[in-house]
Amino acid sequence: MKSVKTHVIASAVLCALTLAATLAARDALPEQVPMQWGLTGEASSFWPRDAVVFGVPAACVAINLLVSVRLASKGEKRIAMFYITPVVALVATAAIVFLGTR
C-alpha cells in the first residue's frame, strides 16, 4: 500500500491541474467571469478573470492540503477520501470555464 504522503502529493497535483485548465481557457474567458446566477438565469455575481484563473486553483490546492493533512492526522485508511477534493475541484473548474465562456 502506498504511503499517505504519496496520496497527499498526488491529490495536490490533481488540484494543480485546475491551473492548467484555467490558463488554457484564459483568453476565452471574459474580463468579468460570471460566478453566480439568479433564478431567472441571469448572472448576478462576477469575478475578475485573473481571480478566476489564479485564485480558484490556489484555493483548490490550499483546501486540498488542509483536508489531506487532517485525514492523515486521523489515520484515514480509505484512500478515496484523499481524492474527493481534487475531483470536486476539477468538476467545479470545468463548470466555471464552460459557463464563463458561453
N, CA and C atoms as a LAMMPS dump frame, in Angstrom:
ITEM: TIMESTEP
0
ITEM: NUMBER OF ATOMS
306
ITEM: BOX BOUNDS ff ff ff
-5.0000000000000000e+02 5.0000000000000000e+02
-5.0000000000000000e+02 5.0000000000000000e+02
-5.0000000000000000e+02 5.0000000000000000e+02
ITEM: ATOMS id mol type element x y z
1 1 1 N 0.841 -1.179 0
2 1 2 C 0 0 0
3 1 3 C 0.887 1.244 0
4 2 1 N 0.481 2.23 -0.784
5 2 2 C 1.263 3.46 -0.868
6 2 3 C 1.163 4.237 0.432
7 3 1 N 2.158 5.053 0.67
8 3 2 C 2.154 5.856 1.887
9 3 3 C 1.155 7.005 1.757
10 4 1 N 0.763 7.539 2.886
11 4 2 C -0.162 8.665 2.915
12 4 3 C 0.444 9.862 2.19
13 5 1 N 1.752 10.044 2.346
14 5 2 C 2.436 11.171 1.703
15 5 3 C 2.247 11.127 0.188
16 6 1 N 2.303 9.936 -0.39
17 6 2 C 2.11 9.775 -1.828
18 6 3 C 0.724 10.259 -2.242
19 7 1 N -0.296 9.921 -1.459
20 7 2 C -1.665 10.324 -1.786
21 7 3 C -1.872 11.827 -1.594
22 8 1 N -1.234 12.393 -0.592
23 8 2 C -1.32 13.839 -0.375
24 8 3 C -0.7 14.574 -1.563
25 9 1 N 0.452 14.132 -2.012
26 9 2 C 1.128 14.77 -3.143
27 9 3 C 0.337 14.569 -4.428
28 10 1 N -0.136 13.355 -4.667
29 10 2 C -0.901 13.074 -5.889
30 10 3 C -2.186 13.89 -5.938
31 11 1 N -2.868 14.028 -4.812
32 11 2 C -4.108 14.809 -4.806
33 11 3 C -3.814 16.294 -4.998
34 12 1 N -2.698 16.778 -4.471
35 12 2 C -2.316 18.184 -4.681
36 12 3 C -1.989 18.448 -6.154
37 13 1 N -1.321 17.499 -6.786
38 13 2 C -1.01 17.635 -8.21
39 13 3 C -2.3 17.661 -9.031
40 14 1 N -3.254 16.803 -8.684
41 14 2 C -4.538 16.809 -9.389
42 14 3 C -5.25 18.149 -9.218
43 15 1 N -5.195 18.712 -8.028
44 15 2 C -5.797 20.032 -7.799
45 15 3 C -5.071 21.1 -8.604
46 16 1 N -3.771 20.959 -8.738
47 16 2 C -2.993 21.932 -9.501
48 16 3 C -3.338 21.891 -10.992
49 17 1 N -3.912 20.79 -11.45
50 17 2 C -4.343 20.719 -12.847
51 17 3 C -5.431 21.738 -13.159
52 18 1 N -6.112 22.218 -12.126
53 18 2 C -7.112 23.261 -12.358
54 18 3 C -6.439 24.526 -12.903
55 19 1 N -5.19 24.768 -12.522
56 19 2 C -4.459 25.913 -13.065
57 19 3 C -4.237 25.739 -14.567
58 20 1 N -3.892 24.543 -14.985
59 20 2 C -3.703 24.283 -16.413
60 20 3 C -5.005 24.521 -17.174
61 21 1 N -6.119 24.093 -16.594
62 21 2 C -7.42 24.276 -17.25
63 21 3 C -7.796 25.748 -17.358
64 22 1 N -7.592 26.491 -16.275
65 22 2 C -7.967 27.909 -16.327
66 22 3 C -7.006 28.714 -17.202
67 23 1 N -5.725 28.353 -17.191
68 23 2 C -4.777 29.049 -18.077
69 23 3 C -5.095 28.78 -19.546
70 24 1 N -5.488 27.55 -19.857
71 24 2 C -5.832 27.209 -21.236
72 24 3 C -7.059 27.983 -21.707
73 25 1 N -7.96 28.263 -20.805
74 25 2 C -9.197 28.958 -21.161
75 25 3 C -9.123 30.46 -20.913
76 26 1 N -7.999 30.957 -20.447
77 26 2 C -7.895 32.372 -20.041
78 26 3 C -8.326 33.338 -21.134
79 27 1 N -7.857 33.145 -22.345
80 27 2 C -8.19 34.072 -23.43
81 27 3 C -9.661 33.999 -23.831
82 28 1 N -10.294 32.869 -23.584
83 28 2 C -11.711 32.719 -23.937
84 28 3 C -12.638 33.283 -22.859
85 29 1 N -12.121 33.462 -21.653
86 29 2 C -12.943 33.987 -20.564
87 29 3 C -13.094 35.496 -20.696
88 30 1 N -14.274 36.021 -20.332
89 30 2 C -14.453 37.475 -20.365
90 30 3 C -13.692 38.137 -19.213
91 31 1 N -13.543 39.458 -19.283
92 31 2 C -12.854 40.195 -18.221
93 31 3 C -13.527 39.971 -16.869
94 32 1 N -14.847 39.921 -16.855
95 32 2 C -15.629 39.653 -15.647
96 32 3 C -16.33 38.314 -15.845
97 33 1 N -15.918 37.305 -15.103
98 33 2 C -16.442 35.947 -15.257
99 33 3 C -17.658 35.771 -14.342
100 34 1 N -18.791 35.35 -14.895
101 34 2 C -19.96 35.121 -14.049
102 34 3 C -19.722 33.94 -13.103
103 35 1 N -20.074 34.143 -11.827
104 35 2 C -19.846 33.099 -10.829
105 35 3 C -21.127 32.672 -10.112
106 36 1 N -22.192 33.437 -10.287
107 36 2 C -23.452 33.105 -9.619
108 36 3 C -24.595 33.57 -10.517
109 37 1 N -25.645 32.744 -10.56
110 37 2 C -26.787 33.06 -11.398
111 37 3 C -28.044 33.078 -10.55
112 38 1 N -28.961 33.973 -10.899
113 38 2 C -30.237 34.056 -10.207
114 38 3 C -31.219 33.03 -10.758
115 39 1 N -32.419 33.04 -10.222
116 39 2 C -33.455 32.092 -10.647
117 39 3 C -33.871 32.301 -12.098
118 40 1 N -33.698 33.518 -12.601
119 40 2 C -34.074 33.801 -13.987
120 40 3 C -32.99 33.389 -14.976
121 41 1 N -31.839 32.971 -14.469
122 41 2 C -30.737 32.553 -15.321
123 41 3 C -29.76 33.667 -15.651
124 42 1 N -30.006 34.86 -15.111
125 42 2 C -29.094 35.972 -15.336
126 42 3 C -27.975 35.947 -14.309
127 43 1 N -26.775 36.258 -14.769
128 43 2 C -25.625 36.3 -13.861
129 43 3 C -25.816 37.428 -12.857
130 44 1 N -25.563 37.109 -11.588
131 44 2 C -25.757 38.109 -10.532
132 44 3 C -24.471 38.426 -9.767
133 45 1 N -23.412 37.695 -10.046
134 45 2 C -22.142 37.942 -9.378
135 45 3 C -21.014 37.635 -10.362
136 46 1 N -20.014 38.484 -10.369
137 46 2 C -18.895 38.34 -11.296
138 46 3 C -17.576 38.437 -10.542
139 47 1 N -16.565 37.715 -11.057
140 47 2 C -15.203 37.807 -10.537
141 47 3 C -14.3 38.261 -11.667
142 48 1 N -13.251 39.006 -11.335
143 48 2 C -12.273 39.358 -12.37
144 48 3 C -11.617 38.086 -12.949
145 49 1 N -11.313 38.136 -14.228
146 49 2 C -10.759 36.957 -14.906
147 49 3 C -9.515 36.415 -14.212
148 50 1 N -8.59 37.274 -13.818
149 50 2 C -7.365 36.782 -13.192
150 50 3 C -7.62 36.169 -11.817
151 51 1 N -8.649 36.616 -11.134
152 51 2 C -9.005 35.994 -9.856
153 51 3 C -9.483 34.57 -10.083
154 52 1 N -10.184 34.354 -11.185
155 52 2 C -10.644 33.003 -11.517
156 52 3 C -9.472 32.146 -11.973
157 53 1 N -8.635 32.698 -12.846
158 53 2 C -7.529 31.932 -13.43
159 53 3 C -6.5 31.508 -12.383
160 54 1 N -6.183 32.402 -11.454
161 54 2 C -5.147 32.089 -10.475
162 54 3 C -5.701 31.795 -9.078
163 55 1 N -6.775 32.46 -8.7
164 55 2 C -7.325 32.311 -7.357
165 55 3 C -8.031 30.986 -7.113
166 56 1 N -8.811 30.56 -8.09
167 56 2 C -9.539 29.292 -7.925
168 56 3 C -8.57 28.12 -7.766
169 57 1 N -7.558 27.975 -8.629
170 57 2 C -6.602 26.878 -8.426
171 57 3 C -5.852 26.974 -7.097
172 58 1 N -5.466 28.189 -6.704
173 58 2 C -4.765 28.346 -5.422
174 58 3 C -5.657 27.918 -4.261
175 59 1 N -6.927 28.293 -4.325
176 59 2 C -7.864 27.886 -3.277
177 59 3 C -8.063 26.371 -3.275
178 60 1 N -8.128 25.783 -4.461
179 60 2 C -8.293 24.324 -4.559
180 60 3 C -7.117 23.59 -3.919
181 61 1 N -5.914 24.023 -4.215
182 61 2 C -4.725 23.38 -3.644
183 61 3 C -4.682 23.58 -2.131
184 62 1 N -4.987 24.795 -1.667
185 62 2 C -4.963 25.074 -0.23
186 62 3 C -5.997 24.229 0.522
187 63 1 N -7.21 24.171 0.008
188 63 2 C -8.258 23.37 0.653
189 63 3 C -7.863 21.897 0.659
190 64 1 N -7.327 21.43 -0.475
191 64 2 C -6.904 20.034 -0.552
192 64 3 C -5.83 19.71 0.475
193 65 1 N -4.853 20.595 0.625
194 65 2 C -3.785 20.338 1.591
195 65 3 C -4.328 20.323 3.021
196 66 1 N -5.237 21.239 3.33
197 66 2 C -5.841 21.241 4.664
198 66 3 C -6.607 19.942 4.93
199 67 1 N -7.399 19.528 3.961
200 67 2 C -8.175 18.293 4.11
201 67 3 C -7.24 17.09 4.209
202 68 1 N -6.228 17.04 3.358
203 68 2 C -5.306 15.901 3.354
204 68 3 C -4.536 15.779 4.662
205 69 1 N -4.075 16.907 5.189
206 69 2 C -3.351 16.876 6.46
207 69 3 C -4.271 16.39 7.572
208 70 1 N -5.506 16.849 7.541
209 70 2 C -6.485 16.409 8.555
210 70 3 C -6.745 14.899 8.434
211 71 1 N -6.924 14.428 7.214
212 71 2 C -7.145 12.989 7.002
213 71 3 C -5.94 12.175 7.467
214 72 1 N -4.751 12.647 7.128
215 72 2 C -3.535 11.93 7.51
216 72 3 C -3.373 11.901 9.026
217 73 1 N -3.704 13.008 9.682
218 73 2 C -3.544 13.053 11.144
219 73 3 C -4.535 12.141 11.856
220 74 1 N -5.667 11.875 11.209
221 74 2 C -6.659 10.967 11.798
222 74 3 C -6.384 9.506 11.421
223 75 1 N -5.379 9.285 10.59
224 75 2 C -5.044 7.918 10.185
225 75 3 C -6.071 7.307 9.254
226 76 1 N -6.61 8.123 8.364
227 76 2 C -7.644 7.664 7.428
228 76 3 C -7.128 6.522 6.565
229 77 1 N -7.87 5.432 6.546
230 77 2 C -7.467 4.246 5.777
231 77 3 C -8.135 4.187 4.411
232 78 1 N -9.248 4.908 4.238
233 78 2 C -9.96 4.902 2.955
234 78 3 C -9.255 5.887 2.026
235 79 1 N -8.473 5.353 1.108
236 79 2 C -7.626 6.155 0.228
237 79 3 C -8.461 7.085 -0.643
238 80 1 N -9.655 6.687 -1.021
239 80 2 C -10.505 7.52 -1.878
240 80 3 C -10.808 8.868 -1.231
241 81 1 N -10.771 8.943 0.072
242 81 2 C -11.05 10.204 0.772
243 81 3 C -10.05 11.29 0.375
244 82 1 N -8.822 10.909 0.044
245 82 2 C -7.804 11.882 -0.337
246 82 3 C -8.075 12.485 -1.722
247 83 1 N -8.94 11.854 -2.496
248 83 2 C -9.171 12.293 -3.869
249 83 3 C -10.532 12.945 -4.086
250 84 1 N -11.317 13.108 -3.047
251 84 2 C -12.616 13.762 -3.191
252 84 3 C -12.429 15.238 -3.54
253 85 1 N -11.564 15.919 -2.821
254 85 2 C -11.342 17.354 -3.08
255 85 3 C -10.837 17.602 -4.498
256 86 1 N -9.856 16.853 -5.007
257 86 2 C -9.416 17.097 -6.391
258 86 3 C -10.521 16.863 -7.418
259 87 1 N -11.339 15.844 -7.209
260 87 2 C -12.421 15.574 -8.157
261 87 3 C -13.418 16.728 -8.155
262 88 1 N -13.797 17.183 -6.979
263 88 2 C -14.715 18.327 -6.881
264 88 3 C -14.079 19.563 -7.512
265 89 1 N -12.797 19.783 -7.274
266 89 2 C -12.102 20.947 -7.835
267 89 3 C -12.086 20.902 -9.36
268 90 1 N -11.812 19.742 -9.924
269 90 2 C -11.765 19.63 -11.379
270 90 3 C -13.148 19.808 -12
271 91 1 N -14.17 19.241 -11.379
272 91 2 C -15.538 19.395 -11.891
273 91 3 C -15.978 20.858 -11.782
274 92 1 N -15.708 21.49 -10.649
275 92 2 C -16.082 22.895 -10.466
276 92 3 C -15.348 23.79 -11.454
277 93 1 N -14.078 23.523 -11.692
278 93 2 C -13.309 24.316 -12.643
279 93 3 C -13.854 24.141 -14.055
280 94 1 N -14.201 22.925 -14.418
281 94 2 C -14.798 22.679 -15.743
282 94 3 C -16.105 23.442 -15.88
283 95 1 N -16.918 23.454 -14.841
284 95 2 C -18.188 24.187 -14.877
285 95 3 C -17.95 25.694 -15.001
286 96 1 N -16.997 26.216 -14.243
287 96 2 C -16.688 27.645 -14.303
288 96 3 C -16.22 28.038 -15.706
289 97 1 N -15.335 27.248 -16.27
290 97 2 C -14.816 27.561 -17.608
291 97 3 C -15.933 27.43 -18.652
292 98 1 N -16.715 26.378 -18.557
293 98 2 C -17.802 26.166 -19.526
294 98 3 C -18.819 27.302 -19.456
295 99 1 N -19.282 27.613 -18.263
296 99 2 C -20.3 28.659 -18.121
297 99 3 C -19.734 30.049 -18.368
298 100 1 N -18.448 30.226 -18.063
299 100 2 C -17.832 31.528 -18.278
300 100 3 C -17.561 31.846 -19.727
301 101 1 N -17.456 30.822 -20.561
302 101 2 C -17.165 31.049 -21.984
303 101 3 C -18.407 30.992 -22.855
304 102 1 N -19.549 30.742 -22.269
305 102 2 C -20.794 30.69 -23.066
306 102 3 C -21.262 32.074 -23.426
